[in-house]
Amino acid sequence: MNQIPDTSVGTVELADAAWRTSSRSQTSNCVEVAPLPAGPTAVALRDSKDRGGPVLLFRREQWRDFLTGTRNGEFDTR
């Protein structure tokens, strides 16, 4: 999957994305994140076990809010 449609910004190119696996990933819970070039869509996120599968796109503000919520324990399930 080299391009994905993003209705807010057109097509996002992923062929040259620099994907990184989370240091917190485990064998069954793996995600990869890729910063995207300048533009409103800043970050792509995918399941590392399904690299050709769906990709989530985040705007800068959304990604910042997600990271803040994660650091503050907003998504803890325990």
SELUMRO-238731 format. One record per residue: x, y, z of N, C-alpha, C, O in turn; residue number from 1. Coordinates in Angstrom, 1 decimal. Layout:
SELUMRO-238731
[vomi [X, Y, Z], [X, Y, Z], [X, Y, Z], [X, Y, Z], NUM]
...
//
This chain:
SELUMRO-238731
[vomi [0.9, -1.2, 0.0], [0.0, 0.0, 0.0], [0.9, 1.2, 0.0], [1.4, 1.6, 1.0], 1]
[vomi [1.1, 1.9, -1.1], [2.0, 3.0, -1.3], [1.2, 4.3, -1.2], [1.9, 5.4, -0.8], 2]
[vomi [-0.1, 4.3, -1.4], [-0.8, 5.6, -1.3], [-2.1, 5.2, -0.6], [-2.7, 4.2, -0.8], 3]
[vomi [-2.6, 6.1, 0.2], [-3.9, 5.9, 0.8], [-4.7, 7.2, 0.6], [-4.1, 8.3, 0.8], 4]
[vomi [-6.0, 7.1, 0.4], [-6.8, 8.3, 0.3], [-7.0, 8.9, 1.7], [-7.3, 8.2, 2.7], 5]
[vomi [-6.9, 10.2, 1.7], [-7.3, 11.0, 2.9], [-8.2, 12.1, 2.4], [-7.7, 13.0, 1.8], 6]
[vomi [-9.5, 12.0, 2.7], [-10.4, 12.9, 2.1], [-10.2, 14.3, 2.5], [-10.7, 15.2, 1.8], 7]
[vomi [-9.5, 14.6, 3.6], [-9.2, 16.0, 3.9], [-8.0, 16.6, 3.2], [-7.9, 17.8, 3.1], 8]
[vomi [-7.1, 15.7, 2.7], [-5.9, 16.3, 2.1], [-5.6, 15.6, 0.8], [-4.5, 15.9, 0.2], 9]
[vomi [-6.4, 14.8, 0.2], [-6.1, 14.1, -1.0], [-5.5, 12.8, -0.8], [-6.0, 12.0, 0.0], 10]
[vomi [-4.4, 12.5, -1.4], [-3.7, 11.2, -1.3], [-2.4, 11.4, -0.5], [-1.6, 12.3, -0.7], 11]
[vomi [-2.1, 10.5, 0.4], [-0.9, 10.5, 1.2], [0.0, 9.4, 0.7], [-0.4, 8.3, 0.6], 12]
[vomi [1.2, 9.8, 0.4], [2.2, 8.9, -0.1], [2.9, 8.2, 1.1], [3.4, 8.8, 2.1], 13]
[vomi [2.9, 6.8, 1.1], [3.5, 6.1, 2.1], [4.7, 5.3, 1.7], [5.3, 4.6, 2.5], 14]
[vomi [5.1, 5.3, 0.4], [6.1, 4.5, -0.1], [7.5, 4.7, 0.6], [8.2, 3.8, 0.8], 15]
[vomi [7.7, 6.0, 0.9], [9.0, 6.4, 1.5], [8.9, 6.6, 3.0], [9.8, 7.2, 3.6], 16]
[vomi [7.8, 6.2, 3.6], [7.6, 6.5, 5.0], [8.6, 5.7, 5.8], [8.9, 4.5, 5.5], 17]
[vomi [9.2, 6.3, 6.8], [10.1, 5.7, 7.7], [9.4, 5.1, 8.9], [9.3, 5.8, 10.0], 18]
[vomi [9.0, 3.9, 8.8], [8.2, 3.2, 9.8], [9.1, 2.8, 11.0], [10.2, 2.3, 10.7], 19]
[vomi [8.6, 3.0, 12.2], [9.3, 2.6, 13.4], [8.3, 1.7, 14.2], [7.1, 2.0, 14.4], 20]
[vomi [8.9, 0.6, 14.8], [8.1, -0.2, 15.7], [8.2, 0.4, 17.1], [9.2, 0.8, 17.5], 21]
[vomi [7.1, 0.4, 17.8], [7.0, 0.9, 19.2], [7.9, 0.1, 20.0], [8.0, -1.2, 19.9], 22]
[vomi [8.7, 0.7, 20.9], [9.5, 0.0, 21.9], [8.7, -0.8, 22.9], [9.2, -1.7, 23.6], 23]
[vomi [7.5, -0.4, 23.0], [6.5, -1.1, 23.9], [5.8, -2.3, 23.3], [5.0, -3.0, 24.0], 24]
[vomi [6.1, -2.5, 22.0], [5.4, -3.6, 21.3], [5.8, -5.0, 21.9], [6.9, -5.2, 22.3], 25]
[vomi [4.8, -5.9, 21.9], [5.0, -7.2, 22.3], [4.7, -8.1, 21.1], [4.3, -7.6, 20.0], 26]
[vomi [4.8, -9.4, 21.2], [4.6, -10.3, 20.0], [3.2, -10.2, 19.5], [3.0, -10.4, 18.3], 27]
[vomi [2.2, -10.0, 20.3], [0.9, -9.9, 19.8], [0.3, -8.5, 19.7], [-0.8, -8.3, 19.2], 28]
[vomi [1.0, -7.5, 20.2], [0.5, -6.1, 20.2], [1.5, -5.2, 19.6], [2.2, -4.4, 20.3], 29]
[vomi [1.7, -5.3, 18.3], [2.7, -4.5, 17.6], [2.1, -3.4, 16.7], [1.2, -3.7, 15.9], 30]
[vomi [2.6, -2.2, 16.9], [2.2, -1.1, 16.0], [3.5, -0.4, 15.5], [4.5, -0.5, 16.1], 31]
[vomi [3.3, 0.2, 14.3], [4.4, 1.0, 13.7], [3.9, 2.4, 13.5], [2.7, 2.5, 13.1], 32]
[vomi [4.7, 3.3, 13.6], [4.4, 4.7, 13.4], [5.4, 5.3, 12.4], [6.5, 5.0, 12.4], 33]
[vomi [4.9, 6.2, 11.6], [5.7, 6.9, 10.6], [5.4, 8.4, 10.5], [4.2, 8.7, 10.3], 34]
[vomi [6.4, 9.2, 10.8], [6.1, 10.7, 10.6], [6.0, 10.9, 9.1], [6.7, 10.3, 8.3], 35]
[vomi [5.1, 11.8, 8.7], [4.8, 12.1, 7.3], [5.4, 13.5, 7.0], [5.5, 14.3, 7.9], 36]
[vomi [5.7, 13.8, 5.7], [6.2, 15.1, 5.4], [5.3, 16.2, 5.7], [4.1, 16.0, 6.1], 37]
[vomi [5.7, 17.4, 5.5], [4.9, 18.6, 5.9], [3.5, 18.5, 5.3], [3.3, 17.9, 4.2], 38]
[vomi [2.6, 19.0, 6.0], [1.2, 18.9, 5.6], [0.3, 18.7, 6.8], [0.9, 18.5, 7.9], 39]
[vomi [-1.0, 18.8, 6.7], [-1.8, 18.6, 7.8], [-1.8, 17.2, 8.4], [-2.1, 17.1, 9.6], 40]
[vomi [-1.6, 16.2, 7.6], [-1.5, 14.8, 8.1], [-0.1, 14.6, 8.6], [0.8, 14.6, 7.7], 41]
[vomi [0.2, 14.3, 9.8], [1.5, 14.3, 10.4], [2.0, 12.9, 10.7], [3.2, 12.7, 10.6], 42]
[vomi [1.1, 12.0, 11.0], [1.6, 10.7, 11.4], [0.7, 9.6, 10.9], [-0.5, 9.7, 10.8], 43]
[vomi [1.3, 8.5, 10.5], [0.6, 7.3, 10.0], [0.9, 6.2, 11.0], [2.0, 6.1, 11.6], 44]
[vomi [-0.1, 5.3, 11.3], [0.0, 4.3, 12.3], [-0.6, 3.0, 11.6], [-1.6, 3.0, 11.0], 45]
[vomi [0.1, 1.9, 11.8], [-0.4, 0.6, 11.3], [0.0, -0.6, 12.2], [0.9, -0.4, 13.1], 46]
[vomi [-0.6, -1.7, 11.9], [-0.3, -2.9, 12.6], [0.9, -3.6, 11.9], [0.9, -3.8, 10.7], 47]
[vomi [2.0, -3.8, 12.7], [3.2, -4.3, 12.1], [3.0, -5.8, 11.6], [3.8, -6.2, 10.7], 48]
[vomi [2.0, -6.5, 12.0], [1.8, -7.8, 11.5], [1.0, -7.8, 10.2], [0.9, -8.8, 9.5], 49]
[vomi [0.4, -6.7, 9.8], [-0.3, -6.5, 8.6], [0.1, -5.2, 7.9], [-0.7, -4.3, 7.8], 50]
[vomi [1.3, -5.2, 7.4], [1.9, -4.0, 6.8], [1.2, -3.5, 5.6], [1.3, -2.3, 5.2], 51]
[vomi [0.5, -4.4, 4.9], [-0.3, -4.0, 3.7], [-1.7, -3.6, 4.1], [-2.5, -3.3, 3.2], 52]
[vomi [-2.1, -3.7, 5.3], [-3.5, -3.5, 5.8], [-3.8, -2.0, 6.0], [-3.1, -1.1, 5.5], 53]
[vomi [-4.8, -1.8, 6.8], [-5.3, -0.4, 7.0], [-4.2, 0.5, 7.7], [-3.4, 0.0, 8.5], 54]
[vomi [-4.3, 1.7, 7.4], [-3.4, 2.7, 8.1], [-4.3, 3.8, 8.6], [-5.2, 4.3, 8.0], 55]
[vomi [-4.0, 4.2, 9.9], [-4.6, 5.3, 10.5], [-3.8, 6.6, 10.3], [-2.6, 6.5, 10.4], 56]
[vomi [-4.5, 7.7, 9.9], [-3.8, 8.9, 9.7], [-4.2, 9.9, 10.8], [-5.4, 10.0, 11.2], 57]
[vomi [-3.2, 10.6, 11.4], [-3.5, 11.6, 12.4], [-3.0, 13.0, 12.0], [-1.9, 13.1, 11.5], 58]
[vomi [-3.7, 14.0, 12.3], [-3.2, 15.3, 12.1], [-2.3, 15.6, 13.3], [-2.4, 14.9, 14.4], 59]
[vomi [-1.5, 16.6, 13.2], [-0.6, 17.0, 14.3], [-1.3, 17.1, 15.7], [-0.8, 16.6, 16.7], 60]
[vomi [-2.4, 17.9, 15.7], [-3.1, 18.1, 16.9], [-3.6, 16.8, 17.5], [-3.6, 16.6, 18.7], 61]
[vomi [-4.2, 16.0, 16.6], [-4.7, 14.7, 17.1], [-3.6, 13.8, 17.7], [-3.8, 13.2, 18.8], 62]
[vomi [-2.5, 13.8, 17.0], [-1.4, 12.9, 17.5], [-0.9, 13.5, 18.8], [-0.6, 12.7, 19.8], 63]
[vomi [-0.7, 14.8, 18.9], [-0.2, 15.4, 20.2], [-1.2, 15.1, 21.3], [-0.8, 14.7, 22.4], 64]
[vomi [-2.5, 15.2, 21.0], [-3.5, 14.9, 22.1], [-3.5, 13.4, 22.5], [-3.7, 13.1, 23.6], 65]
[vomi [-3.3, 12.5, 21.5], [-3.2, 11.1, 21.8], [-2.0, 10.8, 22.7], [-2.1, 10.1, 23.7], 66]
[vomi [-0.9, 11.4, 22.4], [0.3, 11.2, 23.2], [0.2, 11.7, 24.6], [0.6, 11.1, 25.6], 67]
[vomi [-0.4, 12.9, 24.7], [-0.7, 13.5, 26.0], [-1.6, 12.6, 26.8], [-1.3, 12.4, 28.0], 68]
[vomi [-2.7, 12.1, 26.2], [-3.6, 11.3, 26.9], [-2.9, 10.0, 27.4], [-3.2, 9.5, 28.5], 69]
[vomi [-2.1, 9.4, 26.5], [-1.3, 8.2, 26.9], [-0.4, 8.4, 28.1], [-0.4, 7.7, 29.0], 70]
[vomi [0.3, 9.5, 28.0], [1.2, 9.9, 29.1], [0.5, 10.1, 30.4], [1.0, 9.8, 31.5], 71]
[vomi [-0.7, 10.6, 30.3], [-1.5, 10.9, 31.5], [-2.4, 9.7, 32.0], [-3.1, 9.8, 33.0], 72]
[vomi [-2.3, 8.6, 31.3], [-3.0, 7.4, 31.8], [-4.4, 7.3, 31.3], [-5.2, 6.5, 31.8], 73]
[vomi [-4.8, 8.2, 30.4], [-6.2, 8.3, 30.0], [-6.7, 7.0, 29.4], [-7.9, 6.7, 29.4], 74]
[vomi [-5.8, 6.2, 28.8], [-6.3, 5.0, 28.1], [-5.9, 3.7, 28.9], [-6.1, 2.6, 28.3], 75]
[vomi [-5.4, 3.8, 30.1], [-5.1, 2.7, 30.9], [-6.3, 1.8, 31.2], [-7.4, 2.4, 31.4], 76]
[vomi [-6.2, 0.5, 31.0], [-7.4, -0.4, 31.3], [-7.3, -1.1, 32.6], [-8.2, -1.9, 32.9], 77]
[vomi [-6.3, -0.8, 33.4], [-6.2, -1.5, 34.7], [-6.8, -0.7, 35.7], [-6.8, -1.1, 36.9], 78]
//
